[in-house]
């Protein structure tokens, strides 16, 4: 992916907050931040849009916007990447509105496998059961799909997800719990309900 931040200071020992302070006056310091997070931003956006070209364009816009506002960035204790995810989230939301359509987040095998860890027994033993789970995920409201994406694909903490989604850590835990219950109830309503294994509703 071509970018305008290819020049970077090679200081892997510096923490993000130190690089951010430097980046306010030094484009090469911002290039280091770009190198650290461009793949994460691209992965997140690709799963939200579903195509390579738009994911590349929006990823570039994330960093252009971040660089243009880095001078106003205030460290409030949240990770720097949470700020980038918030920018990416807003850009993707605008993209969906501009396209006048809503893409369904494709979580695929990764989330199916991750959700298994929340169950007392294995959730899906074959492809058919996995597909039934993914259909239930796709029927969730977009906000809950985003939570699963951030949690299982991006592997962010509840606190980081809360920063991105504008909620408290406790609210994210509660939403996650309700999401698991909604998935369980949805799957129990399907014709194959008798063959399904139950999701665990335990809070994380």
For each residue, the residues with C-beta under 8 A, 3 or more apart:
1: 38 42 56 59 60
2:
3: 6 34 38 60 63
4: 60 64
5: 8 27 30 31 34 35 63 67
6: 3 31
7: 27 28 31
8: 5 28 29 31 32 34 35
9: 19 22 26 28 29 31 32
10: 32
11: 14 19 32
12:
13:
14: 11 18 19 22 32
15: 18 19
16: 19 20 33 36 79 80 81
17: 20 21 75 80
18: 14 15 21 22
19: 9 11 14 15 16 22 23 29 30 32 33
20: 16 17 23 24 33 70 73 75 80
21: 17 18 24
22: 9 14 18 19 25 26 29
23: 19 20 26 27 29 30 33 67 70
24: 20 21 70 71 73
25: 22
26: 9 22 23 29 30
27: 5 7 23 30 31 67
28: 7 8 9 31 32
29: 8 9 19 22 23 26 32 33
30: 5 19 23 26 27 33 34 66 67 70
31: 5 6 7 8 9 27 28 34 35
32: 8 9 10 11 14 19 28 29 35 36
33: 16 19 20 23 29 30 36 37 80
34: 3 5 8 30 31 37 38 63
35: 5 8 31 32 38
36: 16 32 33
37: 33 34 40 41 80 81 84
38: 1 3 34 35 41 42 59 63
39: 42 43
40: 37 43 44 81 84 154
41: 37 38 44 45 59 62 63 84 85 88
42: 1 38 39 45 46 55 56 59
43: 39 40 46 47 153 154
44: 40 41 47 48 85 88 149 150 153 154
45: 41 42 48 49 54 55 58 59 62 88 91 92
46: 42 43 49 50 51 52 55
47: 43 44 50 105 106 107 149 153
48: 44 45 92 103 105 146 149
49: 45 46 54 55 58 92 95 103
50: 46 47 103 106
51: 46 54 55
52: 46 55 56
53: 56 57
54: 45 49 51 57 58 95
55: 42 45 46 49 51 52 58 59
56: 1 42 52 53 59 60
57: 53 54 60 61
58: 45 49 54 55 61 62 88 91 92 95
59: 1 38 41 42 45 55 56 62 63 88
60: 1 3 4 56 57 63 64
61: 57 58 64 65 91
62: 41 45 58 59 65 66 84 87 88 91
63: 3 5 34 38 41 59 60 66 67 84
64: 4 60 61 67 68
65: 61 62 68 69 87 91
66: 30 62 63 69 70 83 84 87
67: 5 23 27 30 63 64 70
68: 64 65
69: 65 66 72 73
70: 20 23 24 30 66 67 73
71: 24
72: 69
73: 20 24 69 70 80 83
74:
75: 17 20 80
76:
77:
78: 82 83 159 160 163
79: 16 82 83 160 163
80: 16 17 20 33 37 73 75 83 84
81: 16 37 40 84 85 160
82: 78 79 85 86 156 160 163 164
83: 66 73 78 79 80 86 87 163
84: 37 40 41 62 63 66 80 81 87 88
85: 41 44 81 82 88 89 150 154 156 160 163 164
86: 82 83 89 90 163 164
87: 62 65 66 83 84 90 91
88: 41 44 45 58 59 62 84 85 91 92
89: 85 86 92 93 146 164 165
90: 86 87 93 94
91: 45 58 61 62 65 87 88 94 95
92: 45 48 49 58 88 89 95 96
93: 89 90 96 97
94: 90 91 97 98
95: 49 54 58 91 92 98 99
96: 92 93 99 101 102 103
97: 93 94 100
98: 94 95
99: 95 96
100: 97
101: 96
102: 96 142
103: 48 49 50 96
104: 138 145
105: 47 48 137 138 142 145 146 148 149
106: 47 50
107: 47 110 111 112 134 137 145 148 149 152 153
108: 111 112 134
109: 112 113 130
110: 107 113 114 152 153
111: 107 108 114 115 134 137 148 149 152 153
112: 107 108 109 115 116 123 124 130 133 134
113: 109 110 116 117
114: 110 111 117 118 151 152
115: 111 112 118 119 123 133 152 180 183 199
116: 112 113 119 122 123 124
117: 113 114
118: 114 115 180 199 200 202 204
119: 115 116 122 123 197 198 199 200
120: 200
121: 197 198
122: 116 119 125 197
123: 112 115 116 119 129 133 197 199
124: 112 116 129 130 132 133 197
125: 122 129
126: 129 130
127: 130 131
128: 131 132
129: 123 124 125 126 132 133 195 196 197
130: 109 112 124 126 127 133 134
131: 127 128 134 135
132: 124 128 129 135 136 187 190 192 196
133: 112 115 123 124 129 130 136 137 183 187
134: 107 108 111 112 130 131 137 138
135: 131 132 138 139
136: 132 133 139 140 183 186 187 190
137: 105 107 111 133 134 140 145 148 183
138: 104 105 134 135 145
139: 135 136 186
140: 136 137 144 145 148 179 182 183
141: 144 145
142: 102 105 145 146
143: 146 147 165 175
144: 140 141 147 148 175 179 182
145: 104 105 107 137 138 140 141 142 148 149
146: 48 89 105 142 143 149 150 165
147: 143 144 150 151 161 165 172 175 176 179
148: 105 107 111 137 140 144 145 151 152 179
149: 44 47 48 105 107 111 145 146 152 153 154
150: 44 85 146 147 153 154 156 160 161 164 165
151: 114 147 148 154 155 156 158 161 176
152: 107 110 111 114 115 148 149 155
153: 43 44 47 107 110 111 149 150
154: 40 43 44 85 149 150 151
155: 151 152
156: 82 85 150 151 160 161 164
157: 160 161
158: 151 161 162 169 172 173 176 204
159: 78 162 163 169 172
160: 78 79 81 82 85 150 156 157 163 164
161: 147 150 151 156 157 158 164 165 167 172
162: 158 159 165 166 167 168 169 171 172
163: 78 79 82 83 85 86 159 160 166
164: 82 85 86 89 150 156 160 161
165: 89 143 146 147 150 161 162 172
166: 162 163
167: 161 162 171 172 175
168: 162 171 172
169: 158 159 162 172 173
170: 173 174
171: 162 167 168 174 175
172: 147 158 159 161 162 165 167 168 169 175 176
173: 158 169 170 176 177 203 204
174: 170 171 177 178 203
175: 143 144 147 167 171 172 178 179
176: 147 151 158 172 173 179 180 203 204
177: 173 174 180 181 201 202 203 204
178: 174 175 181 182
179: 140 144 147 148 175 176 182 183
180: 115 118 176 177 183 184 199 200 201
181: 177 178 184 185 199 201
182: 140 144 178 179 185 186
183: 115 133 136 137 140 179 180 186 187 199
184: 180 181 187 188 198 199 201
185: 181 182 188 189
186: 136 139 182 183 189 190
187: 132 133 136 183 184 190 193 196 199
188: 184 185 193 196 198
189: 185 186 193
190: 132 136 186 187 193 196
191:
192: 132 195 196
193: 187 188 189 190 196
194:
195: 129 192
196: 129 132 187 188 190 192 193
197: 119 121 122 123 124 129
198: 119 121 184 188
199: 115 118 119 123 180 181 183 184 187
200: 118 119 120 180
201: 177 180 181 184
202: 118 177
203: 173 174 176 177
204: 118 158 173 176 177
